């Protein structure tokens, strides 16, 4: 193959950025001035870097020098792979169809979702928030008690009758209740107060 000079390609994946330059050679690959076998001891990353050459049947035809920063080993390997694919297109435009068929020219835009305030992660809620949501849901369903799951089962007895001036006093007569033995909860207390005072 004729000498093509130095061809540049830029690849990104997650937070990794790879600046790749290829030139006609014997197939040597250097990542951050280190041999690929030393920089990527895992075979999965090495196969990812060499995939563009395997697809285009140009193995051992180009030397690769890549400067990569950010991200982890897998993201860096995929960033180098994208940089190599883009550089090969500049060498020969006809290789674009082969590289597109295997998605080697697609920039994977997936990123780690940021953590939100009030949550343990991007979407995971704390256990206390889950409990509050459960109690709120139960209260919305006929004031269900989270302890015994029955209507107003553990609410305390209130010393005063409901406001007689309310229009609903006649239709909802006040009946004092005694709390269940050893079973009280704040949601049911609030629910009973709301039910007996309208």
N, C-alpha and C positions, 0 to 999 in steps of 0.2 A: 504493500500500500504506500502511495506517495506521502511524503511528509506534509502534514496539514498544519504544522505550527501549533501554537497553544490556543486551545478553544476553552472558553469559560462557560460555566453553567451554575446557576444558583438554585438551591433546593431548600425547602423548609418543611418541618413537621413538628407540630405542637410548638414548643419554644426553641427548638433546635434550628440553627441556620448553618448551612454548608455552602462554602464557596469552593467550587470544584473546577479544576483545570485538567484537561486531557491533552495528550500529544502522542503521536505515533511512537510505539515502543514495543516492549516485550510482555506487557501485561502486569507490570508491577503496580501495586496500589499502596499509597502512603496516606495515612490519616494523621493530621497534625504532626508531620515529619516523623511518624513512626510507622513501621510495617503494619498492614491491616491485621495480620495474624496476632500481632502483639496488642494492638489497640482494641480489636474485637475478638477476644478469646472464644466467644460463643459462635458456633457454626451458623446459627440462625441469622445473626447480623452479617456474617461474611457472605452468606448466600443472597441476602437482600441486596448487598452492595454489587455483587456480580451479576445480578439478574438481567440488567439491560444488555450486557455483553452476550449473555447466553441466548436471549431472545433474538437479538440481531445477528447472531453467529459471528461476532467480532471478538471472541475471547482471545486473549494474548496478542491483541493488535494495538492496544493503546496502554500507555502509562497514565496513572491517575494520581493526582496530588490534591488533597482536599484539606481545607481548614474548616473545622466545625466547632461550634460552641453552643452551649445551652442544651437543655433537655437531658434525657437519659440515653443509654446505649441504643435501645431500639429506635427511639426517635431520631437519633443522630444517623443511624444506618439508613433509615428511610429518607432522611434529608439528603444524604450523599447519593442515594439511588436516584432521587428526582433530579439532582444536579447533573449526574452523569447522563441521564436520559435527555435532558435539555441540551447538553453539550453535543450529544451524538446527532441530534437533529440539525445542528449548525454544520456538522461535518457532511451529512448526507440527508437531504430533505425527504428522500424516499423511505427512510427508516421510520418516519412518523406513524405510518399506518400500523406497523408491527408493534410499536411501543404503545399506541393507543388501544389496541386490542387487548393488551394485558394490563391496562390501567397504570402504566408506568409514567404517564404524563399528567396524571390527575393529582392535584395538590390536595392532600387530605386535610380538610379544614377543621376537623374535630379537635376541640380543646377541652381541658379540664374546666368544669364549671366552677365559678367562684363561690366561695362560702358566703352565706347570707347571715346577717345579724339575727340573733334570737334562735339560731339553729346550730346543730352540731356539725353540719356539713353543708353541702349545696342545697339539699332538700330534706335531710334527715332531721326530724324534730326531737327535742329532748323528751324523756319519759314523763316529766311533769306536764309538759304541754299536751302530750297524748292523753294523760289522765284528765286534764281540764276539758279537752275536747269531748272525751267520753261522757263526763258528768253533764256537760252542757247538752249533749245529744239526748241523754236520758231524761234530763229535766224537760226538754222540749216534748217528750213523749209522755204526756199525762203525769208530769212530776214523778217519774219513776225513781225510786230510791236506789243508789248504786250499791247499797249493802244487801237488801233483801229483794229488790226489784218488784216492789208492790207500791200501789198508790198511797203516798203520804204515810208510809208504814212506821217511820221512826221519828216523825216530827214531835216536838214537845207540846205539852198543853199550854195554851196562852191564857193569862189571867183575865183578859178583858175581851168582851164580845166585839164583833166588828162594828164599824161606824154605822149607826142606825140611820144616818142621813143619806147613806148610799142607796141607790135605786135597787141594788141587787140584794139588799139585806133580807127582803121578804122571800125571794126565790132561793136564797142560799143561807138557810138558818145556821147559826153558829152552834157547834157542838164541841165542847172542850174534849181534848184527847190526852191520853197519858202516853208518855214516850215508852217505846218498847224497852225492855230491860237490857241495859248495857248496849243499846244500839242507837246511836245518835249520829247524825251527819249534818254539816252546815247546809248543803244544798236542799235537803228535805225540810230543814227548819225555815229556810227562806221561802220554799215552795208553800209550806203550810201557812206562813204569815201572809203570803200573797193570796192564797185561796180563801182564808178566813176574813181578810179585810178587803177583798175584791181589789 
